[in-house]
Amino acid sequence: MPKKAETVTIASLHGFTPYKEKKGEEFMNDNQRSHFKQILLAWKRELMEEVDRTVSHMKDEAANFPDPADRATQEEEFSLELRTRDRERKLIRKIDSTIERIEANDYGFCDQCGVEIGIRRLEARPTANLCVDCKTLDEIREKQLTGG
């Protein structure tokens, strides 16, 4: 059973409380799919709002500073912000494809071995498409290939 602090952290993530499984409940039933779809839609909405804030921030803050150091600082700040937004753009695409998997009733099962990914893992990472074991093996293979 999660500690109170853990529950608060998970609950505050996108404004949802963790899914309470009922005894004998089928994995990835309509209620569970609906729960995860709502989480993904809320997450996507938050990311889109952040994009809007970035655009207005960059418009409002854009200034042609006479001092080259100030100009360089602003350009670096904008560059970091744009890099973050690019990562979020890729995440939005992944969220969209995960929502499509939910609608196709293909969500919650490992792409490699087909076992249930598990409610708690999906709560932590709603876009997960590998179970913990397959993801661990995947990371080990990647370390061996890259030498990292």
Secondary structure, 3 states (H helix, E strand, C coil): CCCHHHHHHHHHHHHCCCCCCCCCCCCCCHHHHHHHHHHHHHHHHHHHHHHHHHHHHHHHHCCCCCCHHHHHHHHHHHHHHHHHHHHHHHHHHHHHHHHHHHHCCCCCECCCCCCECCHHHHHHCCCCCCCHHHHHHHHHHHHHHHCC
